[in-house]
């Protein structure tokens, strides 16, 4: 089963089904710093070219990014606001869906990410398996993740993307 970025970036309903942790509060009161410039560009998920997820990440401003995830060529993409948070020296993205014209506040979901030596990008979504209660402040959430940073149960399986060469 494909989890991680794919399961969480599509729609909020998919997030619930995938077992990700959804939060009313962000992981930090403010971004830790600018987004890693290596994130920007077009990415292709694992699988054959026609069936692979497509991810586009753009710089929005000095602290935020905009991401689109398209599951298939004939579907509208999911649209997301992202920003970087560093927890215990580990890079995370705080992600919120950008609803189409509703103005509703969307919940936050979180991804640990890292780049491999070959330039590929992997995401591990924070799961709801370890977090048994709703953490109602960014400080409590941050501290919980920091304390459990290296526990496998905190995350879903990784999802890997490779950069799409610009034509």
C-alpha positions as CSV (number, residue, x, y, z in Angstrom):
1,X,0.0,0.0,0.0
2,X,1.3,3.4,-0.9
3,X,1.3,5.7,2.1
4,X,3.2,8.7,3.2
5,X,3.0,11.7,0.8
6,X,0.7,10.0,-1.6
7,X,-2.0,9.2,1.0
8,X,-1.8,12.5,2.7
9,X,-1.4,15.0,0.0
10,X,-4.4,14.0,-2.1
11,X,-7.3,15.1,0.1
12,X,-8.2,15.6,3.7
13,X,-10.4,12.5,3.6
14,X,-7.5,10.4,2.3
15,X,-5.5,11.7,5.3
16,X,-8.0,10.2,7.7
17,X,-8.0,6.9,6.0
18,X,-4.2,6.7,5.8
19,X,-3.8,7.0,9.5
20,X,-1.9,10.2,9.5
21,X,-2.0,12.5,12.5
22,X,-4.0,15.7,11.8
23,X,-3.5,18.6,14.1
24,X,-5.5,21.8,14.7
25,X,-2.2,23.5,15.6
26,X,1.0,23.9,13.5
27,X,4.1,22.0,14.5
28,X,5.8,25.3,15.4
29,X,4.5,28.8,16.0
30,X,6.6,30.0,13.0
31,X,8.7,28.3,10.3
32,X,12.2,27.3,11.4
33,X,13.6,29.0,8.4
34,X,13.3,29.1,4.6
35,X,12.4,25.9,2.7
36,X,15.3,23.9,1.4
37,X,15.8,25.1,-2.2
38,X,16.3,21.5,-3.3
39,X,12.6,20.9,-2.7
40,X,11.6,23.2,-5.5
41,X,10.7,21.7,-8.9
42,X,8.8,18.8,-10.4
43,X,8.9,15.3,-8.9
44,X,7.7,11.9,-10.0
45,X,6.5,9.2,-7.6
46,X,7.5,5.6,-7.9
47,X,5.8,3.5,-10.6
48,X,5.5,3.6,-14.3
49,X,5.4,7.0,-15.9
50,X,1.7,7.0,-16.6
51,X,0.6,5.9,-13.2
52,X,3.1,7.8,-11.1
53,X,2.1,10.6,-8.8
54,X,3.4,14.0,-9.9
55,X,4.4,16.6,-7.3
56,X,5.2,20.2,-8.0
57,X,6.8,22.4,-5.3
58,X,7.2,26.1,-5.7
59,X,8.6,28.9,-3.6
60,X,5.7,31.1,-2.4
61,X,7.7,33.6,-0.2
62,X,10.8,33.5,2.0
63,X,9.2,31.1,4.4
64,X,6.4,29.2,2.6
65,X,6.0,27.0,-0.4
66,X,3.1,25.9,-2.6
67,X,2.7,22.2,-3.6
68,X,0.5,20.4,-6.0
69,X,0.1,16.7,-6.1
70,X,-1.6,15.0,-9.1
71,X,-2.5,11.3,-8.7
72,X,-3.3,11.0,-12.4
73,X,-3.3,13.1,-15.5
74,X,-7.1,13.3,-15.6
75,X,-7.6,14.5,-12.0
76,X,-7.3,18.0,-10.6
77,X,-4.3,18.3,-8.3
78,X,-4.5,18.7,-4.5
79,X,-3.1,22.1,-3.5
80,X,-1.1,22.7,-0.4
81,X,0.7,25.3,1.7
82,X,4.0,24.1,3.1
83,X,6.7,25.4,5.5
84,X,9.8,24.0,7.1
85,X,10.2,23.1,10.7
86,X,13.4,21.6,12.2
87,X,12.9,19.2,15.1
88,X,16.0,17.9,16.8
89,X,18.1,18.6,13.7
90,X,15.6,16.7,11.5
91,X,13.7,18.4,8.6
92,X,9.9,18.4,8.6
93,X,7.3,20.0,6.5
94,X,4.1,21.3,8.0
95,X,1.4,20.9,5.3
96,X,-2.1,22.4,5.0
97,X,-4.5,21.8,2.1
98,X,-5.5,25.0,0.3
99,X,-9.2,24.6,-0.2
100,X,-10.8,25.7,-3.5
101,X,-12.7,28.8,-2.6
102,X,-14.1,27.6,0.8
103,X,-12.0,29.8,3.1
104,X,-12.2,27.0,5.7
105,X,-9.2,26.4,8.0
106,X,-7.6,23.0,7.1
107,X,-5.8,20.9,9.6
108,X,-2.0,20.4,9.7
109,X,-0.2,17.2,8.8
110,X,3.5,16.7,9.1
111,X,6.2,15.0,7.0
112,X,9.8,14.1,7.8
113,X,11.8,14.4,4.6
114,X,15.3,13.7,3.4
115,X,17.3,13.6,0.3
116,X,19.2,10.5,-0.7
117,X,22.6,10.5,-2.3
118,X,21.0,10.0,-5.8
119,X,19.0,13.2,-5.3
120,X,15.7,11.4,-4.7
121,X,13.4,12.8,-2.1
122,X,11.6,10.7,0.5
123,X,8.8,11.6,2.8
124,X,7.6,9.9,6.0
125,X,4.2,11.1,7.2
126,X,3.6,11.5,10.9
127,X,1.2,8.7,11.9
128,X,-1.6,8.7,14.5
129,X,-0.4,5.3,15.9
130,X,1.9,6.8,18.5
131,X,0.0,10.0,19.3
132,X,-3.0,8.8,21.3
133,X,-4.3,12.2,22.5
134,X,-4.9,15.5,20.7
135,X,-2.0,17.8,21.4
136,X,-3.5,21.3,21.6
137,X,-0.5,23.5,21.5
138,X,2.4,23.8,19.0
139,X,4.9,23.5,21.9
140,X,3.4,20.2,23.2
141,X,3.2,18.8,19.7
142,X,6.8,19.8,18.9
143,X,8.1,18.3,22.2
144,X,6.2,15.1,21.6
145,X,7.7,14.6,18.1
146,X,11.2,15.6,19.4
147,X,11.0,13.0,22.2
148,X,9.8,10.3,19.7
149,X,11.9,11.5,16.7
150,X,13.6,8.1,16.1
151,X,10.7,5.8,16.8
152,X,9.5,4.0,13.7
153,X,5.9,3.9,15.1
154,X,5.8,7.7,14.7
155,X,5.8,7.5,10.9
156,X,4.1,5.8,8.0
157,X,6.2,4.0,5.4
158,X,8.4,6.3,3.3
159,X,7.3,7.5,-0.1
160,X,10.0,8.3,-2.6
161,X,10.1,10.8,-5.5
162,X,12.7,11.5,-8.1
163,X,13.2,14.8,-9.8
164,X,11.7,15.3,-13.3
165,X,14.3,16.6,-15.7
166,X,13.4,20.0,-17.1
167,X,12.9,20.0,-20.8
